[in-house]
């Protein structure tokens, strides 16, 4: 899921989810699976359970 998808599913803030996912990534519990290109300048990273 992307940060936005996860934030909507958990009814949480985007920044809170981003911080939590970064911590999980440091612990190698989640990994980036792919990048989606959207209307934004930066690609959206899709995260998955490691």
Secondary structure, DSSP 8 states (H G I E B T S, - for coil): --HHHHHHHHT--HHHHHHHHHHHHHTTSEEEEEEE--SSSS-EEEEEE-
